[in-house]
Amino acid sequence: MTDKNVERASVLDTATLSDALDKHGLNGQCYKIKPRTTDSRMTGRAWTLLYGPAGSPAGTVGDYIDDVAPGSVIVLDNGGRENATVWGDILTEVAHARGIAGTMIDGINRDTSLALKLGYPIYARDSWMRTGKDRVQVEATGVPVNIGDVRVCPGDLVRGDADGVVVVPREHEDKVLATAEGIQHAEDAIRESVRGGMTLREARVKHGYHQLQTREAK
């Protein structure tokens, strides 16, 4: 079954979606969550997992990948840890083969070279090689998590590109997408007007540029 809103989001830049989120007073821009490569793109529904410090004896880092539906974005909350990774080459290979849309981590990944070779999108704070085994463990799956100061719930709409990742809460996605599409239309019209000889100042006034991101009054 086709997810129309995933399709709509997939043709919008994160910058445009960010402006739409701002207009509606919503926080969805994942701070410092960056792509491994500037040509990364991903769009899908969030599949969430929460990590915590390992107990004694330590729990597992997770054998969840076979339960994730194709087209999902795997969202891993590792508490922003940069001293141990929770994603590596085996997960990348399996996720790529299963048609997972991508992975984002509030933390770090390793084995970046395979992700680059396969073109598998990973968004994280950084990359480093040290394993999370015996350092962190799965606390829960399918729960709200925090990624770059953004609350992400299972099923939320996730869009990533060269500028980073935005998350659109499921209950607000119709209005955010409609606003983003309106912003995109106006910005395209400004470009066309300038190409036709209009000054940028005139084009911005004509197409209401300065009101595009202004927060709506409640």
DRENKOL-837585 format. One line per field, with one value per atom (N, C-alpha, C, CB): x, y, z; residue number from 0. Coordinates in steps of 0.02 Angstrom, whole numbers. Glycine has a CB too. Example, Ala and Ser with C-alpha at 12.3 -4.5 7.8 and 13.67 -1.06 7.14 Angstrom:
<rs>
X <- c(660|615|660|565|642|684|645|704)
Y <- c(-284|-225|-165|-224|-112|-53|2|-30)
Z <- c(390|390|390|452|354|357|394|286)
pos <- c(0|0|0|0|1|1|1|1)
</rs>
This chain:
<rs>
X <- c(42|0|44|-48|30|69|54|57|106|98|106|152|50|50|91|-21|89|126|201|102|222|293|314|308|273|288|292|235|245|245|309|182|327|387|450|392|451|512|535|502|491|509|519|456|518|529|596|471|632|695|683|736|732|725|719|784|753|749|677|796|643|573|528|549|538|499|515|513|577|596|558|671|554|517|443|525|415|345|334|322|380|375|377|432|422|426|361|483|331|269|214|246|215|165|189|145|247|271|290|221|315|333|408|298|434|506|517|532|551|564|631|511|674|740|790|762|817|861|931|865|946|1007|1070|1005|1116|1181|1178|1219|1121|1117|1132|1045|1189|1216|1222|1284|1217|1226|1299|1199|1311|1379|1405|1383|1361|1380|1328|1388|1350|1305|1253|1345|1260|1207|1156|1240|1158|1110|1039|1130|992|921|883|893|836|792|725|825|673|606|569|568|536|498|467|542|436|405|455|341|454|502|487|501|540|540|590|559|568|609|637|569|697|730|768|778|761|794|849|743|909|964|975|1028|1006|1028|1095|976|1126|1189|1182|1216|1233|1231|1227|1292|1187|1183|1235|1113|1229|1275|1234|1325|1228|1262|1231|1259|1270|1248|1194|1307|1146|1095|1120|1030|1079|1099|1094|1056|1136|1132|1074|1198|1049|987|991|965|944|936|867|943|855|789|778|777|832|829|778|897|768|721|648|731|636|568|548|560|595|582|554|647|497|464|504|394|508|540|510|533|552|529|532|460|545|549|616|539|617|680|693|677|749|768|795|821|764|781|808|718|872|906|926|969|897|914|967|851|1030|1085|1108|1144|1061|1075|1130|1092|1144|1197|1267|1189|1273|1339|1385|1332|1446|1495|1555|1519|1548|1602|1589|1615|1531|1515|1460|1492|1470|1423|1369|1460|1314|1259|1239|1198|1281|1266|1330|1225|1333|1393|1376|1438|1426|1420|1369|1486|1360|1311|1241|1316|1226|1161|1151|1153|1202|1197|1181|1263|1216|1205|1134|1256|1111|1044|991|1034|999|950|945|967|1002|1003|967|1075|981|949|874|981|852|781|741|775|775|740|721|678|760|750|771|792|733|745|809|687|829|889|889|894|942|951|972|1003|944|971|982|925|1036|1060|1075|1122|1048|1073|1133|1018|1189|1250|1292|1235|1330|1377|1367|1448|1396|1398|1471|1359|1482|1548|1540|1584|1596|1595|1563|1557|1582|1553|1566|1580|1622|1641|1590|1708|1561|1511|1448|1495|1427|1368|1378|1352|1438|1453|1453|1520|1481|1484|1414|1525|1370|1303|1255|1275|1275|1230|1175|1200|1190|1139|1142|1149|1086|1086|1093|1023|1144|1151|1160|1212|1121|1125|1141|1058|1194|1217|1257|1260|1279|1320|1391|1321|1415|1484|1494|1537|1555|1572|1637|1579|1640|1698|1693|1703|1747|1746|1726|1812|1724|1716|1645|1735|1639|1574|1535|1584|1469|1426|1414|1360|1438|1428|1458|1459|1419|1437|1445|1502|1425|1426|1355|1469|1313|1243|1200|1230|1135|1089|1021|1084|981|914|870|883|838|789|718|794|703|635|635|584|586|574|501|587|489|421|397|375|443|426|450|458|422|449|522|407|562|634|653|676|714|740|800|760|795|849|866|830|924|944|894|952|871|823|754|850|738|672|640|676|579|541|517|480|533|513|471|576|411|366|362|295|348|340|289|319|307|261|267|192|306|315|350|356|341|369|440|325|488|559|585|601|618|647|719|606|766|836|864|876|909|946|1014|906|1046|1114|1118|1142|1063|1063|1049|1013|1028|1012|945|1013|912|849|795|860|735|677|627|644|590|538|473|556|422|356|309|328|284|238|178|215|160|107|42|95|25|-38|-39|-53|20|24|46|71|57|92|53|110|-13|-52|-44|-126|-50|-44|28|-69|77|147|166|193|145|159|126|137|64|28|64|-45|87|123|190|135|226|290|281|323|229|216|202|158|166|153|217|104|261|325|367|364|368|406|379|403|313|281|300|205|298|315|389|299|433|504|520|545|486|495|471|456|415|389|436|319|468|518|576|544|600|656|637|677|578|555|547|489|522|514|582|477|631|698|729|743|721|746|714|736|652|616|632|543|677|699|678|673|637|616|673|553|677|727|705|736|755|739|692|803|703|659|587|683|578|511|479|513|519|492|472|544|512|495|431|553|423|361|301|366|308|253|229|274|275|257|256|305|258|249|305|186|367|423|431|488|424|439|386|446|332|280|282|211|325|324|338|375|387|405|377|481|340|313|265|279|276|234|162|261|117|47|24|5|-19|-48|-97|-82|-95|-141|-204|-105)
Y <- c(-60|0|63|0|109|170|218|204|247|298|366|288|399|461|516|485|520|573|560|581|498|483|506|407|493|515|591|489|625|699|726|726|698|721|708|688|654|633|682|565|726|775|845|777|850|914|913|928|969|974|981|1034|961|970|1044|938|1087|1159|1184|1198|1161|1181|1154|1157|1091|1062|1096|986|1115|1152|1218|1164|1254|1317|1305|1352|1251|1236|1218|1178|1180|1165|1229|1118|1275|1338|1377|1380|1377|1414|1389|1408|1323|1294|1287|1226|1315|1314|1244|1342|1202|1133|1123|1084|1084|1069|1001|1068|1002|939|934|928|985|987|953|1060|897|856|887|783|918|957|913|996|933|900|827|904|806|739|748|706|721|737|676|771|686|629|609|646|545|523|549|446|565|590|641|533|690|744|723|801|664|643|596|608|590|548|576|540|531|548|491|563|506|454|484|419|445|465|402|502|405|347|359|286|307|309|284|265|316|301|234|356|193|132|146|66|148|176|124|226|140|97|142|46|126|163|121|186|150|118|149|122|109|133|102|118|123|93|18|128|-19|-92|-110|-125|-161|-186|-239|-214|-273|-328|-388|-306|-441|-447|-402|-520|-386|-340|-371|-318|-329|-351|-343|-311|-361|-360|-289|-408|-276|-214|-218|-201|-279|-284|-328|-218|-374|-416|-402|-492|-339|-315|-308|-249|-310|-287|-326|-294|-391|-430|-411|-504|-373|-353|-285|-350|-251|-185|-190|-142|-157|-160|-122|-131|-149|-113|-43|-152|5|74|115|75|82|118|154|69|204|234|210|313|178|153|212|95|223|280|254|326|265|237|293|197|293|341|312|361|331|309|365|286|409|461|509|430|515|560|534|626|471|444|444|372|467|467|422|538|382|337|264|345|249|180|181|139|140|139|86|128|95|46|26|74|41|25|12|82|-46|-63|-98|-105|-133|-157|-212|-181|-257|-310|-281|-362|-234|-201|-163|-154|-129|-92|-140|-55|-196|-242|-271|-299|-291|-321|-268|-351|-209|-156|-138|-94|-132|-116|-171|-108|-234|-289|-292|-355|-273|-275|-215|-282|-166|-107|-57|-128|-56|-5|63|-21|115|180|213|226|199|230|224|303|249|246|314|192|335|393|376|454|406|387|450|342|454|504|472|528|475|440|433|371|378|369|301|376|295|231|212|236|151|131|96|85|72|38|82|-29|144|192|174|262|142|128|85|94|35|-7|33|-68|75|117|161|161|188|230|188|265|129|85|65|22|49|27|86|-16|145|203|201|206|168|164|226|99|261|323|312|363|343|345|417|301|436|503|495|543|528|518|580|454|579|635|630|636|569|559|485|587|466|395|381|375|321|297|222|330|187|114|75|91|103|63|36|103|-28|-61|-39|-137|-45|-33|-95|-5|-152|-214|-209|-274|-228|-225|-154|-263|-105|-35|-6|6|-27|-6|-68|49|-61|-116|-87|-164|-128|-108|-101|-158|-43|-33|-47|39|-25|-34|-19|11|-49|-32|-8|-93|30|54|103|-3|145|195|264|178|318|384|389|440|421|430|502|381|519|586|583|620|620|622|695|584|718|787|836|798|825|869|869|939|817|810|746|811|750|690|655|709|591|551|492|525|487|433|383|460|319|270|293|202|289|308|381|295|422|491|491|531|545|552|580|599|545|564|578|508|635|654|676|710|647|665|683|609|733|749|777|801|814|837|885|870|917|966|935|1019|872|840|805|891|803|766|809|701|805|833|777|890|785|738|776|702|751|782|738|794|762|721|699|760|636|607|647|536|672|707|776|715|800|866|862|911|803|799|826|728|820|846|921|828|958|1031|1052|1064|1017|1035|1023|994|967|952|1003|882|1020|1069|1137|1078|1157|1220|1216|1237|1160|1152|1155|1087|1123|1125|1196|1079|1235|1305|1346|1334|1334|1369|1352|1350|1288|1267|1300|1191|1303|1334|1408|1327|1443|1514|1526|1545|1485|1493|1478|1448|1428|1414|1473|1349|1503|1561|1620|1581|1630|1684|1673|1688|1612|1597|1612|1524|1590|1602|1676|1566|1713|1786|1820|1816|1800|1829|1811|1806|1748|1727|1766|1652|1790|1828|1902|1820|1923|1993|2034|2025|2007|2043|2045|2011|2100|2101|2052|2173|2030|1985|2018|1961|2083|2119|2118|2191|2133|2134|2064|2160|2014|1945|1922|1897|1939|1919|1952|1936|2015|2050|2019|2125|2008|1982|1914|1975|1871|1803|1792|1755|1847|1842|1806|1808|1815|1777|1789|1796|1850|1866|1840|1941|1815|1786|1709|1809|1680|1608|1569|1588|1594|1557|1588|1553|1644|1678|1633|1743|1627|1584|1606|1580|1559|1575|1594|1517|1644|1663|1610|1732|1595|1544|1578|1503)
Z <- c(0|0|0|61|-44|-50|6|-118|35|87|53|145|41|3|36|-6|103|136|135|207|135|125|55|135|6|-62|-66|-111|-33|-34|-1|2|55|91|51|159|13|-22|-76|-54|-98|-150|-120|-204|-54|-20|16|30|13|49|123|23|164|236|254|273|216|231|223|185|172|161|216|92|234|288|354|294|365|426|430|427|375|375|390|308|363|376|450|331|479|550|591|571|574|609|605|582|546|536|583|463|598|642|714|615|729|797|822|842|776|793|791|745|838|841|808|914|751|716|683|665|695|664|710|647|690|733|736|708|792|799|797|865|752|744|721|808|694|664|590|676|568|502|457|509|391|345|340|276|325|313|246|315|201|135|112|84|74|54|3|26|-27|-74|-41|-135|25|61|56|135|48|48|81|-24|124|152|171|213|163|184|206|127|263|286|354|288|380|446|499|448|556|609|642|661|648|689|744|647|807|860|908|899|936|985|1034|951|1098|1152|1184|1205|1190|1225|1294|1183|1339|1403|1421|1458|1475|1496|1509|1559|1492|1502|1576|1470|1591|1659|1672|1673|1728|1745|1768|1801|1726|1661|1608|1637|1557|1505|1461|1463|1443|1395|1324|1405|1276|1206|1176|1165|1126|1088|1038|1050|1024|986|925|966|918|859|828|876|814|795|720|827|681|612|570|581|585|545|558|559|611|628|598|703|566|540|469|539|458|393|340|397|279|224|217|158|200|192|256|167|313|376|382|435|426|448|519|444|529|596|636|591|695|737|803|748|815|873|921|851|981|1032|1078|1073|1065|1108|1155|1064|1171|1220|1200|1284|1135|1113|1126|1145|1147|1163|1102|1191|1112|1059|1076|1044|1129|1150|1134|1224|1103|1085|1032|1148|982|926|934|860|900|900|829|938|781|711|673|677|637|599|534|640|506|437|427|413|476|468|465|525|510|509|444|569|421|358|301|343|297|241|242|244|302|308|294|377|322|311|237|352|204|133|93|107|109|72|84|93|143|161|137|235|109|84|138|49|192|243|214|308|230|199|224|211|286|314|390|294|420|492|518|511|575|609|683|601|710|776|817|771|877|923|958|975|923|942|880|974|875|820|787|845|727|690|677|624|653|629|562|681|535|469|416|474|415|368|296|382|281|212|176|209|210|178|163|221|209|197|136|258|129|71|7|80|10|-48|-72|-33|-24|-41|-54|14|-34|-39|12|-108|70|123|167|165|176|214|289|200|319|391|413|414|463|492|566|482|589|658|679|664|742|766|739|843|730|705|693|757|677|670|708|595|735|773|776|846|792|784|846|761|906|966|975|1028|987|992|1054|993|1047|1105|1147|1081|1123|1160|1230|1122|1280|1350|1376|1362|1335|1356|1359|1309|1311|1311|1297|1258|1309|1295|1277|1356|1243|1224|1286|1174|1292|1345|1321|1371|1260|1233|1159|1270|1124|1054|1047|1007|994|982|1033|980|1059|1110|1085|1179|1113|1096|1117|1131|1074|1088|1074|1045|1092|1081|1033|1148|978|929|915|864|936|923|950|849|1012|1046|1014|1046|976|946|971|868|993|1013|950|1059|945|887|911|847|885|903|845|920|861|808|756|837|693|640|618|661|654|632|564|684|527|461|466|417|437|440|370|475|363|299|310|265|273|277|209|308|208|147|167|103|123|136|195|74|212|267|335|253|338|401|400|457|457|464|497|504|471|504|518|462|573|592|597|660|563|565|605|492|662|702|661|764|670|629|633|649|692|700|667|773|646|614|541|653|514|450|392|436|393|336|328|343|384|379|366|443|394|383|310|429|282|212|166|194|181|139|141|162|201|207|170|280|177|143|67|164|43|-30|-53|-48|-11|-27|-28|22|20|22|-40|86|-58|-117|-180|-124|-185|-244|-248|-241|-191|-190|-208|-122|-181|-195|-268|-149|-296|-368|-410|-388|-389|-425|-421|-398|-364|-357|-405|-284|-408|-454|-526|-447|-545|-614|-629|-627|-581|-590|-599|-531|-559|-565|-633|-507|-653|-718|-775|-728|-763|-813|-813|-804|-769|-770|-709|-830|-665|-606|-555|-575|-517|-463|-408|-435|-368|-314|-264|-279|-250|-204|-229|-195|-292|-320|-319|-393|-336|-338|-268|-368|-219|-150|-126|-103|-142|-123|-160|-139|-224|-264|-238|-337|-218|-199|-123|-231|-85|-13|24|2|0|29|103|-6|126|195|244|203|217|260|260|238|220|210|275|158|314|375|439|381|431|491|528|471|593|633|635|704|626|626|696|599|700|764|788|759|853|880|908|936)
pos <- c(0|0|0|0|1|1|1|1|2|2|2|2|3|3|3|3|4|4|4|4|5|5|5|5|6|6|6|6|7|7|7|7|8|8|8|8|9|9|9|9|10|10|10|10|11|11|11|11|12|12|12|12|13|13|13|13|14|14|14|14|15|15|15|15|16|16|16|16|17|17|17|17|18|18|18|18|19|19|19|19|20|20|20|20|21|21|21|21|22|22|22|22|23|23|23|23|24|24|24|24|25|25|25|25|26|26|26|26|27|27|27|27|28|28|28|28|29|29|29|29|30|30|30|30|31|31|31|31|32|32|32|32|33|33|33|33|34|34|34|34|35|35|35|35|36|36|36|36|37|37|37|37|38|38|38|38|39|39|39|39|40|40|40|40|41|41|41|41|42|42|42|42|43|43|43|43|44|44|44|44|45|45|45|45|46|46|46|46|47|47|47|47|48|48|48|48|49|49|49|49|50|50|50|50|51|51|51|51|52|52|52|52|53|53|53|53|54|54|54|54|55|55|55|55|56|56|56|56|57|57|57|57|58|58|58|58|59|59|59|59|60|60|60|60|61|61|61|61|62|62|62|62|63|63|63|63|64|64|64|64|65|65|65|65|66|66|66|66|67|67|67|67|68|68|68|68|69|69|69|69|70|70|70|70|71|71|71|71|72|72|72|72|73|73|73|73|74|74|74|74|75|75|75|75|76|76|76|76|77|77|77|77|78|78|78|78|79|79|79|79|80|80|80|80|81|81|81|81|82|82|82|82|83|83|83|83|84|84|84|84|85|85|85|85|86|86|86|86|87|87|87|87|88|88|88|88|89|89|89|89|90|90|90|90|91|91|91|91|92|92|92|92|93|93|93|93|94|94|94|94|95|95|95|95|96|96|96|96|97|97|97|97|98|98|98|98|99|99|99|99|100|100|100|100|101|101|101|101|102|102|102|102|103|103|103|103|104|104|104|104|105|105|105|105|106|106|106|106|107|107|107|107|108|108|108|108|109|109|109|109|110|110|110|110|111|111|111|111|112|112|112|112|113|113|113|113|114|114|114|114|115|115|115|115|116|116|116|116|117|117|117|117|118|118|118|118|119|119|119|119|120|120|120|120|121|121|121|121|122|122|122|122|123|123|123|123|124|124|124|124|125|125|125|125|126|126|126|126|127|127|127|127|128|128|128|128|129|129|129|129|130|130|130|130|131|131|131|131|132|132|132|132|133|133|133|133|134|134|134|134|135|135|135|135|136|136|136|136|137|137|137|137|138|138|138|138|139|139|139|139|140|140|140|140|141|141|141|141|142|142|142|142|143|143|143|143|144|144|144|144|145|145|145|145|146|146|146|146|147|147|147|147|148|148|148|148|149|149|149|149|150|150|150|150|151|151|151|151|152|152|152|152|153|153|153|153|154|154|154|154|155|155|155|155|156|156|156|156|157|157|157|157|158|158|158|158|159|159|159|159|160|160|160|160|161|161|161|161|162|162|162|162|163|163|163|163|164|164|164|164|165|165|165|165|166|166|166|166|167|167|167|167|168|168|168|168|169|169|169|169|170|170|170|170|171|171|171|171|172|172|172|172|173|173|173|173|174|174|174|174|175|175|175|175|176|176|176|176|177|177|177|177|178|178|178|178|179|179|179|179|180|180|180|180|181|181|181|181|182|182|182|182|183|183|183|183|184|184|184|184|185|185|185|185|186|186|186|186|187|187|187|187|188|188|188|188|189|189|189|189|190|190|190|190|191|191|191|191|192|192|192|192|193|193|193|193|194|194|194|194|195|195|195|195|196|196|196|196|197|197|197|197|198|198|198|198|199|199|199|199|200|200|200|200|201|201|201|201|202|202|202|202|203|203|203|203|204|204|204|204|205|205|205|205|206|206|206|206|207|207|207|207|208|208|208|208|209|209|209|209|210|210|210|210|211|211|211|211|212|212|212|212|213|213|213|213|214|214|214|214|215|215|215|215|216|216|216|216|217|217|217|217)
</rs>
